[in-house]
Amino acid sequence: MVGGIAVEDQQRLNVVRALIVEFIGTFALIFVGAGAIIATAGGDLVAIALAHGLAIGLLVAAAGHVSGGVYNPALTIGLTIARKLSPALVIPYIVAQLLGAVVAALCLKGIFPAAAITKVNLGVPAIGSGISTGGAFLAEVIMTFFLMFVVYGTAVDERGPRAIAGLAIGLTITMDIFIGGGATGAAMNPARHFGPALVGNHWANWWLWWVAPILGAILAAALYAYVLQVQSESPRPDVLDHEIPRDRRV
């Protein structure tokens, strides 16, 4: 028993809490990030980059201890490859993240005038003028690699500076948008594309914002987990297990 609750019930409750947080965190990213694109008509890259970075950085700091603060299907898959997230949580996490993205996009559609939304296609990431599909794909792989690398190094690796993980992760997103915002929208996150794309019905090159971020996240997670991280005899359990202290389990 844990605090009068059976371990199995406590674990189910932990999962529900985690899914709520993953919904909220992804909602915040799309609501604030795509909202900044709509509010600025896509014309202020600094504001857009800071909006995305602040949204993720603050939500990681606020609730990363509940769910891991993933908020991204690509990172969810990367952490699973690295054996830091239970495979049983992959689909529930991704569903919660996509739902958060869709609800956020619906809220934006209800808040902003149609003309402002139409001007930027509800903030759906798109390949920039003069950028080839291959170039956009490479950019998303590289940017997501950086994001997963920083997430792992600051929030997962026990040697990392976890106290500033939210700041580091948010700044990485901001950095990536500075370089890639005009080229691909710098999504680094399938949910960042999916929510606005579904609500706005804009599906051009949709596969790119799934395949490229997932590939970048897998490459970074595998490199860090199996090459750079010191392997211990007792690897850290998945992100939810630590909420039930081992000395209180039965």
Residue pairs with C-beta under 8 A, 6 or more apart in sequence:
1 7
1 250
2 10
2 244
2 245
2 248
2 249
3 10
3 248
5 13
7 244
7 249
7 250
10 243
10 244
11 240
11 244
14 240
14 243
14 244
15 89
15 92
15 240
17 66
17 67
18 66
18 67
18 68
18 89
18 93
18 239
18 240
19 67
19 92
19 93
19 96
20 96
21 63
21 66
21 67
21 69
22 67
22 70
22 71
22 93
22 96
22 97
22 100
23 96
23 97
23 99
23 100
23 103
24 59
24 63
24 100
25 56
25 59
25 60
25 63
25 67
25 69
25 70
25 71
25 100
26 71
26 72
26 96
26 97
26 98
26 100
26 101
26 104
26 191
26 195
27 100
27 101
27 103
27 104
28 55
28 56
28 58
28 59
28 71
28 104
29 52
29 55
29 56
29 59
29 71
29 101
29 104
29 189
29 191
29 192
30 100
30 101
30 104
30 105
30 108
30 123
30 191
30 192
30 195
30 196
31 55
31 104
31 107
31 108
32 51
32 52
32 54
32 55
33 48
33 51
33 52
33 55
33 123
33 192
34 104
34 105
34 108
34 122
34 123
34 124
34 192
34 195
34 196
35 51
35 108
35 111
35 112
35 123
36 44
36 47
36 48
36 51
36 52
37 48
37 120
37 123
38 108
38 112
38 116
38 117
38 119
38 120
38 122
38 123
39 47
39 112
39 116
40 47
40 48
41 116
41 119
41 120
42 48
42 119
42 120
42 123
45 177
45 178
45 181
45 182
46 178
48 177
48 181
49 173
49 174
49 175
49 177
49 178
49 181
50 174
52 173
52 174
52 177
52 186
53 170
53 171
53 172
53 173
53 174
53 177
54 170
55 170
56 71
56 166
56 169
56 170
56 173
57 166
57 167
57 169
57 170
57 171
57 173
58 166
58 170
59 69
59 71
59 166
60 69
60 71
60 155
60 165
60 166
60 169
60 170
61 165
61 166
61 167
62 166
63 69
64 155
64 165
64 166
67 93
67 239
67 240
68 79
68 84
68 85
68 155
68 239
68 240
69 155
69 166
69 169
70 76
70 79
70 85
70 93
70 97
71 97
71 100
71 189
71 191
72 97
72 147
72 188
72 189
72 190
72 191
72 192
72 213
72 217
73 93
73 94
73 97
73 98
73 189
73 190
73 191
73 210
73 213
73 214
74 144
74 148
74 188
74 189
74 190
74 213
74 214
74 216
74 217
75 147
75 148
75 151
75 189
75 217
76 85
76 89
76 90
76 93
76 94
76 97
77 90
77 214
77 217
77 218
78 148
78 214
78 217
78 218
78 220
78 221
78 222
79 85
79 156
79 221
79 239
80 86
80 87
80 89
80 90
81 218
81 221
81 222
81 225
82 152
82 156
82 221
82 222
82 224
82 225
82 226
83 225
83 235
83 238
84 156
84 221
84 225
84 236
84 238
84 239
85 93
85 238
85 239
86 238
86 240
89 238
89 240
97 191
98 190
98 191
98 194
98 195
100 191
100 195
101 191
101 192
101 194
101 195
101 196
102 194
102 195
102 198
102 199
103 195
104 195
105 122
105 195
105 196
105 198
105 199
105 200
106 199
108 117
108 122
108 123
108 196
108 199
109 117
109 122
109 199
109 200
117 200
121 196
121 200
121 202
122 196
122 199
122 200
122 202
123 196
124 185
124 193
124 196
124 197
124 200
124 202
125 184
125 185
125 186
125 187
125 192
125 193
125 209
126 184
126 185
126 202
126 204
126 205
127 133
127 136
127 183
127 184
127 204
127 205
127 208
128 136
128 182
128 183
128 184
131 139
131 183
131 184
133 205
133 208
135 183
136 183
136 184
136 205
136 208
136 212
137 208
137 211
137 212
138 212
139 179
139 180
139 183
139 184
139 186
139 212
140 180
140 184
140 186
140 187
140 188
140 208
140 209
140 212
140 213
140 216
141 212
141 213
141 215
141 216
141 219
142 216
143 176
143 179
143 180
143 184
143 186
143 188
143 216
144 188
144 189
144 212
144 213
144 214
144 215
144 216
144 217
144 220
145 216
145 217
145 219
145 220
146 172
146 175
146 176
146 220
147 169
147 172
147 173
147 176
147 188
147 216
147 217
147 220
148 216
148 217
148 219
148 220
148 221
148 224
149 220
149 223
149 224
150 168
150 169
150 172
151 165
151 169
152 220
152 221
152 224
152 225
152 229
153 160
153 224
154 160
154 161
154 162
154 164
154 165
154 168
154 169
155 162
155 165
155 169
156 224
156 236
157 224
157 229
158 236
159 230
161 168
173 186
173 188
176 186
176 188
177 186
179 186
180 186
184 208
184 209
185 192
185 193
185 209
187 193
187 209
187 213
188 213
188 216
189 209
189 213
190 209
190 210
190 213
190 214
192 209
193 206
193 209
193 210
194 209
196 202
197 203
197 206
236 242
